[in-house]
Amino acid sequence: MSTSTKSDYIKRGFVQTPHGNIEYRESGPADGKPLIMLHPTPRSSSFYIGAFPLLDDEVRCIAMSTVGYGESDRPKVPYTTIEEFAQSVTWLMDGLELDKSSVFGTHTGAVIAAGVGAHHQDRVDKLIIEECFNWNTEARRAVHLRIHDRPEKEDGSHLSEMWLSVHQSNADGQKSEGENTPEAIRFGFLDVLKANIGSVPDSYGGMSWEGAGPWSMCHYDLWDNAANITAPTLVIHGTNSELGRSQEKFLATIPNSTGIRIPATNRMTFAKNPEIWSKEIKAFLNK
């Protein structure tokens, strides 16, 4: 149990890395157990503002804006692999002087978190992957190309489409990923907008930088690499999540893993069932 108190304000900062600045938000006691938190695409560390109060009475929550998202810099050479994204997480840890940390990721962030566990075993205390799924098939790649392709339109109508996509994602309980609050929806819109600013790289099949994480996730050999995870691992899916059909394979593949299905209308995030979510994560981190 932490002996220090947390600040009334969320700390924000940047860590300088070989590929630019990485943005992070932090809340919780300085001597609490560190937990790096990785967000879904195309969000940023702002995704976890509403999650901090659920954990930060005892956990040192450190939400990272994935390289190229939020206010984190884009690398000069676009990332196309989960290994690159996973390495950037260790650079954040270096900048915060963390030899090891527990790592949590949801959706795209879950695959990046799994990559950290598989490729940087000595840096991970415990691993929590939420709504993780193997997207590495042609049909599943096509799903993400459709979702994350947002061509700019001269009349600006693409902006209203971005707003509607975020609003519907947060407000619709069947597919919600974020919180259904005005603040969360506005943060989400800004994140989508930032991820689509600038020229479209050639690396992502026509998608803008928003597609960097999904492209890498959809070309990652998740099952082969998951077998290399050595940290104690908690696998979370919602009770009604269509991605939950893969949970048993995760438990059979990752040596020291346990799984839970948290009641949710569809895919799980902290906003769906906050009380159970926080209770399970704290219990796992304290084992």
Secondary structure, DSSP 8 states (H G I E B T S, - for coil): ---S---SS-EEEEEEETTEEEEEEEES-TTSEEEEEE--TT--GGGGTTTHHHHTTTEEEEEE--TTSTTS---SS---SHHHHHHHHHHHHHHTT-S-EEEEEETHHHHHHHHHHHH-GGGEEEEEEES-----SHHHHHHHHHHS-----TTSHHHHHHHHHHHHHHH-TTT--S-SSHHHHHHHHHHHHHHT-S---GGGTT--GGGHHHHHHTT--HHHHHTT--S-EEEEEETT-GGGGGHHHHHHHSTTEEEEEE--SSS--TTTSHHHHHHHHHHHHT-
